[in-house]
Amino acid sequence: MWRHALAAVTLLFAGAAVADETVVVCYGYGCVAQAEIRYSSGQLGEIRRLLAYAGDPANERIILAKVIGRLYRWAGEQSPVHDDRGGNYADGNESGKMDCIDHSTTTTRLLEMLQRYGYLRWHRVLAPEPRYLLGLIANHWSAVIEEMSGGHYVVDSWFVNNGEPAVILPLEEWKKGAGPDV
């Protein structure tokens, strides 16, 4: 009986074999340039194992911040986004620079890949959201996730240098201007 339970748990954490996956990454400000990034089955297995440790929604968000950073780091090994720096001003004239449109689009695509594979157990992916300057002009965008039991969070990789953990904040705090000063 214990052998059957152990086998079931092993299968749960082993997951189905995953083939390589391609995700299109935007860069150049406003998605003017794009690159197809290939994530290997080994990389996806590493991501699956990391997210399998999440025992609750809060822990999944902590791990997810690191996972998004890792996915961007691997994207930087295959494209110019390795030059991206947090915010819009530290990039200079680098070809891999990314604005919030590039980040919100790409991060949403990465989150959708994780959701499609069943790696997100406590959240689902929503459409990117804007935050407004003086309530009039959309001056920043971010990817958004929803906790299954309620609560919306931004997953904002724009704040950080390529490969660093994304910033995850409650959506309402972010809309009021919360986040690192870049």
NUVEX-966887 format. One record per atom (N, C-alpha, C): x, y, z; residue in one letter; atom name. Coordinates in steps of 0.2 Angstrom, whole numbers, plus 2048, in hexadecimal, padded with zeros to 3 digits. Example, Ala and Ser with C-alpha at 12.3 -4.5 7.8 and 13.67 -1.06 7.14 Angstrom:
R  px  py  pz residuo atomo
R 842 7E4 827       A     N
R 83E 7EA 827       A    CA
R 842 7F0 827       A     C
R 840 7F5 823       S     N
R 844 7FB 824       S    CA
R 840 800 827       S     C
***
This chain:
R  px  py  pz residuo atomo
R 804 7FA 800       M     N
R 800 800 800       M    CA
R 804 806 800       M     C
R 80A 806 804       W     N
R 80E 80C 804       W    CA
R 812 80D 7FE       W     C
R 813 807 7FB       R     N
R 817 808 7F4       R    CA
R 812 80B 7EF       R     C
R 80C 80A 7EF       H     N
R 807 80D 7EB       H    CA
R 806 815 7EC       H     C
R 806 816 7F2       A     N
R 806 81E 7F4       A    CA
R 80C 821 7F2       A     C
R 812 81E 7F3       L     N
R 818 821 7F1       L    CA
R 819 822 7EA       L     C
R 816 81D 7E6       A     N
R 816 81D 7DF       A    CA
R 812 823 7DC       A     C
R 80C 824 7E0       A     N
R 807 829 7DE       A    CA
R 80A 830 7DF       A     C
R 80E 831 7E4       V     N
R 811 837 7E6       V    CA
R 817 838 7E1       V     C
R 81A 833 7E0       T     N
R 820 834 7DB       T    CA
R 81D 836 7D4       T     C
R 818 833 7D2       L     N
R 815 835 7CB       L    CA
R 812 83C 7CC       L     C
R 80F 83E 7D1       L     N
R 80D 845 7D2       L    CA
R 812 84A 7D1       L     C
R 818 849 7D4       F     N
R 81E 84E 7D4       F    CA
R 822 84D 7CD       F     C
R 821 847 7CA       A     N
R 825 846 7C4       A    CA
R 822 84A 7BE       A     C
R 81B 84A 7BE       G     N
R 817 84D 7B9       G    CA
R 818 84A 7B2       G     C
R 814 84C 7AE       A     N
R 815 849 7A7       A    CA
R 81B 84B 7A4       A     C
R 81E 847 79F       A     N
R 824 849 79C       A    CA
R 822 850 797       A     C
R 826 855 798       V     N
R 825 85B 794       V    CA
R 82A 85C 78F       V     C
R 827 85D 789       A     N
R 82C 85E 783       A    CA
R 82E 866 783       A     C
R 833 867 77F       D     N
R 836 86E 77F       D    CA
R 830 873 77D       D     C
R 830 879 77F       E     N
R 82B 87E 77F       E    CA
R 82E 884 77C       E     C
R 82A 887 777       T     N
R 82D 88E 774       T    CA
R 828 893 777       T     C
R 82B 899 779       V     N
R 827 89F 77B       V    CA
R 82A 8A5 777       V     C
R 826 8A9 775       V     N
R 828 8AF 771       V    CA
R 829 8B5 777       V     C
R 82F 8B7 777       V     N
R 831 8BD 77B       V    CA
R 831 8C3 777       V     C
R 82E 8C9 77A       C     N
R 82E 8CF 777       C    CA
R 834 8D3 77A       C     C
R 837 8D8 776       Y     N
R 83C 8DD 778       Y    CA
R 83C 8E2 773       Y     C
R 840 8E7 775       G     N
R 841 8ED 771       G    CA
R 83C 8F3 772       G     C
R 838 8F2 777       Y     N
R 833 8F7 779       Y    CA
R 82D 8F6 775       Y     C
R 827 8F5 777       G     N
R 821 8F4 774       G    CA
R 821 8EE 770       G     C
R 825 8E9 771       C     N
R 825 8E2 76D       C    CA
R 827 8E3 766       C     C
R 82B 8E8 765       V     N
R 82D 8E9 75E       V    CA
R 832 8E4 75B       V     C
R 835 8E0 760       A     N
R 839 8DA 75E       A    CA
R 837 8D4 762       A     C
R 837 8CE 75F       Q     N
R 835 8C8 763       Q    CA
R 83A 8C3 761       Q     C
R 83B 8BE 766       A     N
R 83F 8B8 765       A    CA
R 83C 8B2 768       A     C
R 83D 8AD 764       E     N
R 83A 8A6 767       E    CA
R 83F 8A3 76B       E     C
R 83D 8A2 771       I     N
R 841 89F 777       I    CA
R 83F 898 778       I     C
R 844 893 777       R     N
R 842 88C 778       R    CA
R 845 88A 780       R     C
R 840 888 783       Y     N
R 841 885 78A       Y    CA
R 841 87E 789       Y     C
R 847 87B 78C       S     N
R 847 873 78B       S    CA
R 843 870 790       S     C
R 842 869 78F       S     N
R 83E 865 793       S    CA
R 842 865 79A       S     C
R 848 865 79A       G     N
R 84C 866 7A1       G    CA
R 84B 86C 7A5       G     C
R 84B 872 7A1       Q     N
R 849 878 7A4       Q    CA
R 842 878 7A7       Q     C
R 83D 876 7A3       L     N
R 837 875 7A5       L    CA
R 836 871 7AB       L     C
R 839 86B 7AB       G     N
R 839 867 7B1       G    CA
R 83C 86A 7B7       G     C
R 841 86E 7B6       E     N
R 844 872 7BC       E    CA
R 83E 877 7BF       E     C
R 83B 87A 7BA       I     N
R 836 87F 7BC       I    CA
R 830 87B 7C0       I     C
R 82E 876 7BD       R     N
R 829 872 7C0       R    CA
R 82B 870 7C7       R     C
R 831 86D 7C8       R     N
R 833 86B 7CF       R    CA
R 833 871 7D4       R     C
R 835 877 7D1       L     N
R 835 87D 7D6       L    CA
R 82E 87E 7D8       L     C
R 829 87F 7D3       L     N
R 822 881 7D5       L    CA
R 81F 87B 7D9       L     C
R 821 875 7D8       A     N
R 81E 86F 7DC       A    CA
R 81F 870 7E4       A     C
R 824 874 7E6       Y     N
R 825 875 7ED       Y    CA
R 820 87A 7F0       Y     C
R 81C 87E 7EC       A     N
R 817 883 7EE       A    CA
R 812 87F 7F2       A     C
R 811 881 7F8       G     N
R 80C 87D 7FC       G    CA
R 806 882 7FD       G     C
R 806 888 7FB       D     N
R 801 88D 7FC       D    CA
R 802 892 7F7       D     C
R 7FC 897 7F6       P     N
R 7FD 89C 7F1       P    CA
R 803 8A1 7F2       P     C
R 804 8A3 7F8       A     N
R 809 8A7 7FA       A    CA
R 810 8A5 7F8       A     C
R 811 89E 7FA       N     N
R 817 89B 7F8       N    CA
R 818 89A 7F0       N     C
R 813 899 7ED       E     N
R 813 898 7E6       E    CA
R 815 89F 7E2       E     C
R 813 8A5 7E5       R     N
R 815 8AB 7E3       R    CA
R 81C 8AC 7E4       R     C
R 81F 8AA 7E9       I     N
R 826 8AB 7EB       I    CA
R 82A 8A7 7E6       I     C
R 828 8A1 7E5       I     N
R 82C 89D 7E0       I    CA
R 82B 89F 7D9       I     C
R 825 8A1 7D7       L     N
R 823 8A4 7D1       L    CA
R 828 8AA 7CF       L     C
R 829 8AE 7D4       A     N
R 82D 8B4 7D2       A    CA
R 834 8B2 7D0       A     C
R 837 8AC 7D3       K     N
R 83D 8AA 7D1       K    CA
R 83D 8A6 7CB       K     C
R 838 8A2 7CA       V     N
R 837 89F 7C3       V    CA
R 837 8A3 7BD       V     C
R 833 8A9 7BE       I     N
R 833 8AE 7B8       I    CA
R 83A 8B1 7B7       I     C
R 83D 8B2 7BC       G     N
R 844 8B4 7BB       G    CA
R 849 8AF 7B8       G     C
R 848 8A9 7BA       R     N
R 84C 8A4 7B6       R    CA
R 84A 8A3 7AF       R     C
R 843 8A3 7AE       L     N
R 841 8A3 7A7       L    CA
R 844 8A9 7A2       L     C
R 844 8AF 7A5       Y     N
R 847 8B4 7A2       Y    CA
R 84F 8B3 7A1       Y     C
R 852 8B1 7A6       R     N
R 859 8B0 7A5       R    CA
R 85B 8AB 7A0       R     C
R 857 8A5 79F       W     N
R 858 8A1 79A       W    CA
R 856 8A4 793       W     C
R 851 8A8 793       A     N
R 84F 8AC 78D       A    CA
R 855 8B0 78B       A     C
R 859 8B3 790       G     N
R 85E 8B7 78E       G    CA
R 864 8B3 78B       G     C
R 864 8AD 78C       E     N
R 86A 8A9 789       E    CA
R 868 8A8 782       E     C
R 862 8A9 77F       Q     N
R 860 8A8 779       Q    CA
R 85E 8AE 775       Q     C
R 85F 8B4 778       S     N
R 85C 8BA 775       S    CA
R 860 8C0 778       S     C
R 85F 8C6 775       P     N
R 862 8CC 778       P    CA
R 85F 8CE 77F       P     C
R 85A 8CB 781       V     N
R 856 8CE 788       V    CA
R 85B 8CD 78E       V     C
R 861 8CA 78D       H     N
R 865 8C9 793       H    CA
R 868 8D0 794       H     C
R 867 8D5 790       D     N
R 86A 8DC 791       D    CA
R 864 8E0 795       D     C
R 85E 8DD 796       D     N
R 859 8E1 799       D    CA
R 85A 8E3 7A0       D     C
R 859 8E9 7A2       R     N
R 85A 8EC 7A9       R    CA
R 853 8EE 7AB       R     C
R 853 8EE 7B2       G     N
R 84C 8F0 7B5       G    CA
R 84A 8F7 7B3       G     C
R 844 8F8 7B2       G     N
R 841 8FF 7B0       G    CA
R 843 900 7A9       G     C
R 842 907 7A7       N     N
R 843 908 7A0       N    CA
R 84A 90C 79E       N     C
R 84D 90E 7A4       Y     N
R 853 913 7A2       Y    CA
R 85A 910 7A3       Y     C
R 85A 90A 7A6       A     N
R 861 907 7A7       A    CA
R 863 903 7A1       A     C
R 85F 902 79C       D     N
R 861 8FE 797       D    CA
R 865 901 792       D     C
R 865 908 791       G     N
R 869 90B 78C       G    CA
R 866 90A 785       G     C
R 86B 908 781       N     N
R 869 907 77A       N    CA
R 86A 8FF 779       N     C
R 869 8FB 77E       E     N
R 86A 8F4 77D       E    CA
R 864 8F1 779       E     C
R 866 8EC 774       S     N
R 861 8EA 770       S    CA
R 85C 8E5 773       S     C
R 85D 8E3 779       G     N
R 859 8DE 77D       G    CA
R 855 8E2 782       G     C
R 854 8E9 782       K     N
R 851 8EC 787       K    CA
R 849 8EB 786       K     C
R 846 8EB 78C       M     N
R 83F 8E9 78C       M    CA
R 83B 8EF 790       M     C
R 835 8F1 78E       D     N
R 831 8F5 792       D    CA
R 82C 8F1 795       D     C
R 827 8F4 798       C     N
R 822 8F1 79C       C    CA
R 81D 8ED 797       C     C
R 81C 8EF 791       I     N
R 818 8EC 78C       I    CA
R 81C 8E5 78A       I     C
R 822 8E5 789       D     N
R 826 8DF 788       D    CA
R 825 8DA 78E       D     C
R 826 8DD 794       H     N
R 826 8D9 79A       H    CA
R 81F 8D6 79B       H     C
R 81A 8DA 79B       S     N
R 814 8D8 79D       S    CA
R 811 8D2 797       S     C
R 813 8D3 791       T     N
R 811 8CF 78C       T    CA
R 815 8C8 78D       T     C
R 81C 8C9 78E       T     N
R 820 8C3 78E       T    CA
R 81E 8BF 795       T     C
R 81E 8C2 79A       T     N
R 81D 8BF 7A1       T    CA
R 816 8BC 7A0       T     C
R 811 8BF 79D       T     N
R 80A 8BB 79D       T    CA
R 80B 8B5 798       T     C
R 80F 8B5 793       R     N
R 810 8AF 78F       R    CA
R 814 8AA 793       R     C
R 819 8AC 797       L     N
R 81C 8A7 79C       L    CA
R 817 8A4 7A1       L     C
R 813 8A8 7A4       L     N
R 80E 8A5 7A9       L    CA
R 809 8A1 7A5       L     C
R 807 8A3 79F       E     N
R 802 89E 79C       E    CA
R 805 897 79A       E     C
R 80C 897 799       M     N
R 80F 891 798       M    CA
R 80F 88D 79E       M     C
R 811 890 7A4       L     N
R 811 88C 7AA       L    CA
R 80A 88A 7AC       L     C
R 805 88E 7AA       Q     N
R 7FE 88C 7AB       Q    CA
R 7FC 886 7A7       Q     C
R 7FE 886 7A1       R     N
R 7FC 881 79C       R    CA
R 7FF 87A 79E       R     C
R 805 87A 7A1       Y     N
R 808 874 7A3       Y    CA
R 805 872 7AA       Y     C
R 801 876 7AD       G     N
R 7FF 874 7B4       G    CA
R 803 876 7B9       G     C
R 808 87A 7B8       Y     N
R 80D 87B 7BE       Y    CA
R 80B 880 7C3       Y     C
R 806 884 7C1       L     N
R 802 889 7C6       L    CA
R 7FD 885 7C9       L     C
R 7FD 884 7CF       R     N
R 7F8 881 7D3       R    CA
R 7F3 886 7D7       R     C
R 7F6 88B 7D8       W     N
R 7F2 890 7DD       W    CA
R 7F0 896 7D9       W     C
R 7F2 897 7D3       H     N
R 7F0 89D 7CF       H    CA
R 7EE 89C 7C8       H     C
R 7EB 8A1 7C5       R     N
R 7EA 8A0 7BE       R    CA
R 7EC 8A7 7BB       R     C
R 7ED 8A7 7B4       V     N
R 7F0 8AD 7B1       V    CA
R 7EA 8B1 7AE       V     C
R 7EB 8B7 7AF       L     N
R 7E6 8BC 7AC       L    CA
R 7E9 8C0 7A7       L     C
R 7E6 8C5 7A4       A     N
R 7E9 8C9 79F       A    CA
R 7ED 8CF 7A2       A     C
R 7F2 8D1 79F       P     N
R 7F6 8D7 7A2       P    CA
R 7F1 8DD 7A4       P     C
R 7F3 8E0 7A9       E     N
R 7EF 8E6 7AB       E    CA
R 7F4 8ED 7AB       E     C
R 7F0 8F2 7AA       P     N
R 7F4 8F9 7AA       P    CA
R 7F3 8FC 7B0       P     C
R 7F8 900 7B2       R     N
R 7F7 905 7B7       R    CA
R 7F7 90C 7B4       R     C
R 7F3 911 7B7       Y     N
R 7F2 917 7B4       Y    CA
R 7F6 91D 7B8       Y     C
R 7F9 921 7B4       L     N
R 7FB 928 7B7       L    CA
R 7F6 92D 7B7       L     C
R 7F4 92F 7BD       L     N
R 7EF 934 7BF       L    CA
R 7E8 931 7BC       L     C
R 7E7 92A 7BC       G     N
R 7E1 928 7BA       G    CA
R 7DF 928 7B3       G     C
R 7E4 92B 7AF       L     N
R 7E3 92C 7A8       L    CA
R 7E7 928 7A3       L     C
R 7ED 928 7A4       I     N
R 7F2 925 79F       I    CA
R 7F5 91F 7A1       I     C
R 7F4 919 79E       A     N
R 7F7 913 79F       A    CA
R 7FF 914 79F       A     C
R 802 914 7A5       N     N
R 809 915 7A4       N    CA
R 80D 90F 7A6       N     C
R 80A 90A 7A8       H     N
R 80E 903 7AA       H    CA
R 809 8FD 7A9       H     C
R 80C 8F8 7A7       W     N
R 808 8F2 7A6       W    CA
R 80C 8EC 7A9       W     C
R 808 8E7 7AC       S     N
R 80B 8E1 7AF       S    CA
R 807 8DB 7AD       S     C
R 80A 8D5 7AE       A     N
R 806 8CF 7AE       A    CA
R 803 8CE 7B4       A     C
R 7FD 8CA 7B4       V     N
R 7F9 8CA 7BA       V    CA
R 7F7 8C2 7BB       V     C
R 7F7 8C0 7C1       I     N
R 7F4 8B9 7C3       I    CA
R 7EF 8BA 7C8       I     C
R 7EA 8B6 7C9       E     N
R 7E5 8B6 7CE       E    CA
R 7E6 8AF 7D2       E     C
R 7E6 8B0 7D9       E     N
R 7E6 8AB 7DD       E    CA
R 7DF 8A7 7DD       E     C
R 7DF 8A1 7DD       M     N
R 7D9 89D 7DC       M    CA
R 7D4 89F 7E1       M     C
R 7D6 8A1 7E7       S     N
R 7D1 8A2 7EC       S    CA
R 7D0 8AA 7EC       S     C
R 7D2 8AE 7E7       G     N
R 7D1 8B5 7E7       G    CA
R 7D7 8B8 7E8       G     C
R 7D7 8BF 7E6       G     N
R 7DE 8C3 7E6       G    CA
R 7E1 8C3 7E0       G     C
R 7E3 8C9 7DD       H     N
R 7E6 8CA 7D7       H    CA
R 7ED 8CC 7D9       H     C
R 7F2 8CA 7D5       Y     N
R 7F9 8CC 7D6       Y    CA
R 7FD 8CE 7CF       Y     C
R 801 8D3 7CF       V     N
R 805 8D4 7C9       V    CA
R 80B 8D0 7CA       V     C
R 80E 8CD 7C4       V     N
R 814 8CA 7C3       V    CA
R 818 8CF 7BF       V     C
R 81C 8D3 7C2       D     N
R 81F 8D9 7BE       D    CA
R 827 8D8 7BE       D     C
R 829 8D5 7B8       S     N
R 830 8D4 7B7       S    CA
R 834 8DB 7B4       S     C
R 830 8E0 7B2       W     N
R 833 8E6 7B0       W    CA
R 837 8E9 7B5       W     C
R 836 8E9 7BB       F     N
R 839 8EC 7C1       F    CA
R 840 8EA 7C2       F     C
R 842 8E4 7BF       V     N
R 848 8E0 7C1       V    CA
R 84D 8DF 7BB       V     C
R 853 8DE 7BC       N     N
R 858 8DC 7B6       N    CA
R 856 8D5 7B4       N     C
R 858 8D4 7AE       N     N
R 857 8CD 7AB       N    CA
R 859 8C8 7AF       N     C
R 855 8C3 7B1       G     N
R 857 8BD 7B4       G    CA
R 855 8BD 7BC       G     C
R 854 8C3 7BE       E     N
R 852 8C4 7C5       E    CA
R 84B 8C2 7C7       E     C
R 849 8C0 7CD       P     N
R 842 8BF 7CE       P    CA
R 83E 8C5 7CD       P     C
R 838 8C3 7CA       A     N
R 833 8C8 7C9       A    CA
R 830 8CB 7CF       A     C
R 82D 8D1 7CF       V     N
R 82A 8D4 7D5       V    CA
R 822 8D2 7D4       V     C
R 820 8CF 7DA       I     N
R 819 8CD 7DA       I    CA
R 816 8D1 7E0       I     C
R 811 8D5 7DE       L     N
R 80D 8D9 7E3       L    CA
R 806 8D8 7E2       L     C
R 802 8DA 7E7       P     N
R 7FA 8DA 7E6       P    CA
R 7F9 8DF 7E1       P     C
R 7F4 8DE 7DC       L     N
R 7F3 8E2 7D7       L    CA
R 7F1 8E9 7D9       L     C
R 7EC 8E9 7DE       E     N
R 7EA 8F0 7E0       E    CA
R 7F0 8F4 7E3       E     C
R 7F5 8F1 7E6       E     N
R 7FA 8F5 7E9       E    CA
R 7FF 8F8 7E3       E     C
R 800 8F3 7DE       W     N
R 803 8F5 7D8       W    CA
R 800 8FB 7D4       W     C
R 7F9 8FA 7D4       K     N
R 7F6 900 7D0       K    CA
R 7F7 906 7D3       K     C
R 7F8 906 7DA       K     N
R 7F9 90D 7DE       K    CA
R 800 90F 7DD       K     C
R 804 90B 7DA       G     N
R 80B 90D 7D9       G    CA
R 811 909 7DD       G     C
R 80E 904 7E0       A     N
R 813 900 7E4       A    CA
R 818 8FC 7DF       A     C
R 81E 8FB 7E1       G     N
R 823 8F7 7DE       G    CA
R 82A 8FB 7DF       G     C
R 82F 8F8 7DD       P     N
R 836 8FA 7DE       P    CA
R 837 901 7DA       P     C
R 83B 905 7DC       D     N
R 83C 90C 7D9       D    CA
R 842 90B 7D4       D     C
R 840 90B 7CD       V     N
R 845 90A 7C8       V    CA
R 845 910 7C4       V     C
***
